[in-house]
Amino acid sequence: MSDTAPTIGSGILDPSDARYSGNVSVLVVGGGGCGLTAALSAQQAGAEVLVLERDASTLGTTAMSTGLIPAAGTRLQRERGIDDSAELFAADIVRKTGGQTDPAIALALAEASAATVEWLIDDHAVPLSLVDSFLYPGHSVKRMHGTPNRTGSELMAGLAAAVERRGIDVVTEALVEGVFADPSDGRVRGVRVRRPDQTHEDFACDALVLACCGFGGNAEMVRHYIPEIADATFFGHPGNKGDAIRWGLALGAAVEDIHSYQGHGGLAAGRGIPILWPLIMEGGFQVNVRGERFSNEARGYSEQAVDVVAQPGHVAWDIYDERLHRLMLEFDDYRDAVEARAILRAEDPVSLAALTGIDAAGLTATVESVAALARGEGQDRFGRKFTSKMAPMAARCRIFLPVVARLAVCRARAAQATWRAMACSRRRLSADSRAGLLRDSTTDKEKGPVGSATGPCRVGGVTSAQSSL
Ligand SMILES: Cc1cc2nc3c(=O)[nH]c(=O)nc-3n(C[C@H](O)[C@H](O)[C@H](O)COP(=O)(O)OP(=O)(O)OC[C@H]3O[C@@H](n4cnc5c(N)ncnc54)[C@H](O)[C@@H]3O)c2cc1C
């Protein structure tokens, strides 16, 4: 697409104004997961590499994430007897995105995925293991790989340690403000950096890698490109202002999928803690304040965000049982939610309703109906299949946890301008979904899953919708 976004400014500088203080063969802008991975790869290929990061440390959105990396055909999968392939992974991506993803790009990413994960483990000692406790939404087989506590901060720590071991230079508190490019042919010559004391420094390079993520932290660009979520709460790294997109556009690059974003229907309300989707995929469900389910939660967390936002008060509750509570304790974020008292417990649905303000009759009826579905009795009106899971409701409910709706925006792709790393291409919302997301991003409530185990129920708190690019 062609878009000049006139109010945003280009940041392209004339090389004749540069006063270079150094030259490297590969210069990387952005020290998140993408940038550090690119730096490791370039250095291993023999390049002299310099990473420039605006913050005081290399964290980015990656450190806020769950840090799970999908990869097909890894030896970790084979060790568990999982038969996977790049073709199957690519087909899953295309299906999950409703055919909107470029199949060639999906296949290229899928084909590189296994070697990338094994390279991170073998060459850089990033401690990745297969996440085999749940099937990720949209995946045909288990193919997520994560660090021991399943956190992005752990992933970033592993990458940062690898970068340090390799002796790669990283300059922090180095905000890249502009790119030097020849006016004649657009060839990039270097960048200009602003330091915290407002002084400038120019670096020359043979190749430039733009790994500074998307534009979620730039309200003007969000309103320009995705107006329907402009008022949503942003849950991502605020320092990502869309610089690479601006520079790329100014240099004549094309952009694609720039109106895409990701939502999440499971952010603990008021806590800002993501409640991960294994809770749902393994049998949990969501209800509104009337105690009613309102969608097929298992379609995925992004789709569910739209439905959560549409509920009374923009809130939903996760309902689940002790079995799922124990399963979720694998995840650092969930343990944080427990510590933050985001989860409420009760002995039965009526007690749980009293704790949460959910309608008791509605919740009781829903718990019973899900239990019946889990026994194979009847069809879910939303099309969800509960029989393959130990659906919580079989007995009394045990644990209820509040869930949140969050909106996260995927980075747009700026052809020839940005280097994409992790998982942004995974999904894209339909126009209807986008419209729903926009409506209000402020508050979702929780819901809790139900389970068959005996014991108390827990209920989580309020959720909110957020967005990140
Ligand atoms: C809650 C949450 C959970 C997620 N879970 C997953 C998951 O499990 N798996 C997955 O694949 N994806 C997940 N994602 C998405 C994933 O986090 C992002 O796609 C990924 O982190 C993007 O990596 P990046 O390196 O491109 O960006 P970032 O990690 O944001 O790094 C960009 C860096 O560039 C720096 N920067 C920006 N502009 C400049 C500039 N002008 N000069 C210098 N530096 C600059 C920033 O400070 C930042 O450090 C999740 C996202 C969220 C919010």
The ligand as an SDF file (V2000), in Angstrom:
LIG
                    3D

 53 58  0  0  0  0  0  0  0  0999 V2000
    1.6530  -10.0670   26.7540 C   0  0  0  0  0  0  0  0  0  0  0  0
    2.2940  -10.4980   25.4620 C   0  0  0  0  0  0  0  0  0  0  0  0
    2.5560  -11.8460   25.2610 C   0  0  0  0  0  0  0  0  0  0  0  0
    3.1400  -12.2600   24.0640 C   0  0  0  0  0  0  0  0  0  0  0  0
    3.4470  -13.5860   23.9420 N   0  0  0  0  0  0  0  0  0  0  0  0
    4.0830  -14.0010   22.8170 C   0  0  0  0  0  0  0  0  0  0  0  0
    4.5070  -15.3600   22.7040 C   0  0  0  0  0  0  0  0  0  0  0  0
    4.3320  -16.1770   23.5890 O   0  0  0  0  0  0  0  0  0  0  0  0
    5.1320  -15.7310   21.5550 N   0  0  0  0  0  0  0  0  0  0  0  0
    5.3840  -14.8440   20.5450 C   0  0  0  0  0  0  0  0  0  0  0  0
    5.9680  -15.2470   19.5300 O   0  0  0  0  0  0  0  0  0  0  0  0
    5.0020  -13.5410   20.6380 N   0  0  0  0  0  0  0  0  0  0  0  0
    4.3870  -13.1060   21.7570 C   0  0  0  0  0  0  0  0  0  0  0  0
    4.0400  -11.7970   21.8760 N   0  0  0  0  0  0  0  0  0  0  0  0
    4.4300  -10.8890   20.7960 C   0  0  0  0  0  0  0  0  0  0  0  0
    5.9420  -10.6410   20.9210 C   0  0  0  0  0  0  0  0  0  0  0  0
    6.2260  -10.2080   22.2360 O   0  0  0  0  0  0  0  0  0  0  0  0
    6.4440   -9.6050   19.9110 C   0  0  0  0  0  0  0  0  0  0  0  0
    6.0420   -9.9710   18.6130 O   0  0  0  0  0  0  0  0  0  0  0  0
    7.9680   -9.5600   19.9530 C   0  0  0  0  0  0  0  0  0  0  0  0
    8.4120   -9.3760   21.2810 O   0  0  0  0  0  0  0  0  0  0  0  0
    8.5080   -8.4510   19.0710 C   0  0  0  0  0  0  0  0  0  0  0  0
    9.9040   -8.4770   19.2030 O   0  0  0  0  0  0  0  0  0  0  0  0
   10.7790   -7.2650   18.6560 P   0  0  0  0  0  0  0  0  0  0  0  0
   12.1930   -7.5440   18.9760 O   0  0  0  0  0  0  0  0  0  0  0  0
   10.3860   -7.0060   17.2550 O   0  0  0  0  0  0  0  0  0  0  0  0
   10.2540   -5.9970   19.4920 O   0  0  0  0  0  0  0  0  0  0  0  0
   10.6330   -5.5450   20.9710 P   0  0  0  0  0  0  0  0  0  0  0  0
   10.9090   -6.7040   21.8510 O   0  0  0  0  0  0  0  0  0  0  0  0
    9.5820   -4.5820   21.4000 O   0  0  0  0  0  0  0  0  0  0  0  0
   12.0150   -4.7890   20.7650 O   0  0  0  0  0  0  0  0  0  0  0  0
   12.0830   -3.5680   20.0580 C   0  0  0  0  0  0  0  0  0  0  0  0
   13.1760   -2.7330   20.7010 C   0  0  0  0  0  0  0  0  0  0  0  0
   13.4590   -1.6260   19.8620 O   0  0  0  0  0  0  0  0  0  0  0  0
   13.7350   -0.5060   20.6810 C   0  0  0  0  0  0  0  0  0  0  0  0
   13.5390    0.6870   19.8640 N   0  0  0  0  0  0  0  0  0  0  0  0
   12.3890    1.1230   19.3070 C   0  0  0  0  0  0  0  0  0  0  0  0
   12.6190    2.2260   18.5860 N   0  0  0  0  0  0  0  0  0  0  0  0
   13.9450    2.5100   18.6870 C   0  0  0  0  0  0  0  0  0  0  0  0
   14.7870    3.5310   18.1650 C   0  0  0  0  0  0  0  0  0  0  0  0
   14.3010    4.4910   17.3840 N   0  0  0  0  0  0  0  0  0  0  0  0
   16.1040    3.5170   18.4990 N   0  0  0  0  0  0  0  0  0  0  0  0
   16.6160    2.5450   19.2850 C   0  0  0  0  0  0  0  0  0  0  0  0
   15.8540    1.5440   19.8100 N   0  0  0  0  0  0  0  0  0  0  0  0
   14.5360    1.5300   19.5000 C   0  0  0  0  0  0  0  0  0  0  0  0
   12.7370   -0.6600   21.8300 C   0  0  0  0  0  0  0  0  0  0  0  0
   13.1330    0.0730   22.9730 O   0  0  0  0  0  0  0  0  0  0  0  0
   12.7650   -2.1710   22.0580 C   0  0  0  0  0  0  0  0  0  0  0  0
   13.7050   -2.5490   23.0290 O   0  0  0  0  0  0  0  0  0  0  0  0
    3.4550  -11.3290   23.0500 C   0  0  0  0  0  0  0  0  0  0  0  0
    3.2000   -9.9690   23.2520 C   0  0  0  0  0  0  0  0  0  0  0  0
    2.6320   -9.5510   24.4390 C   0  0  0  0  0  0  0  0  0  0  0  0
    2.3670   -8.0740   24.6600 C   0  0  0  0  0  0  0  0  0  0  0  0
  1  2  1  0
  2  3  1  0
  2 52  2  0
  3  4  2  0
  4  5  1  0
  4 50  1  0
  5  6  2  0
  6  7  1  0
  6 13  1  0
  7  8  2  0
  7  9  1  0
  9 10  1  0
 10 11  2  0
 10 12  1  0
 12 13  2  0
 13 14  1  0
 14 15  1  0
 14 50  1  0
 15 16  1  0
 16 17  1  0
 16 18  1  0
 18 19  1  0
 18 20  1  0
 20 21  1  0
 20 22  1  0
 22 23  1  0
 23 24  1  0
 24 25  2  0
 24 26  1  0
 24 27  1  0
 27 28  1  0
 28 29  2  0
 28 30  1  0
 28 31  1  0
 31 32  1  0
 32 33  1  0
 33 34  1  0
 33 48  1  0
 34 35  1  0
 35 36  1  0
 35 46  1  0
 36 37  1  0
 36 45  1  0
 37 38  2  0
 38 39  1  0
 39 40  1  0
 39 45  2  0
 40 41  1  0
 40 42  2  0
 42 43  1  0
 43 44  2  0
 44 45  1  0
 46 47  1  0
 46 48  1  0
 48 49  1  0
 50 51  2  0
 51 52  1  0
 52 53  1  0
M  END
$$$$
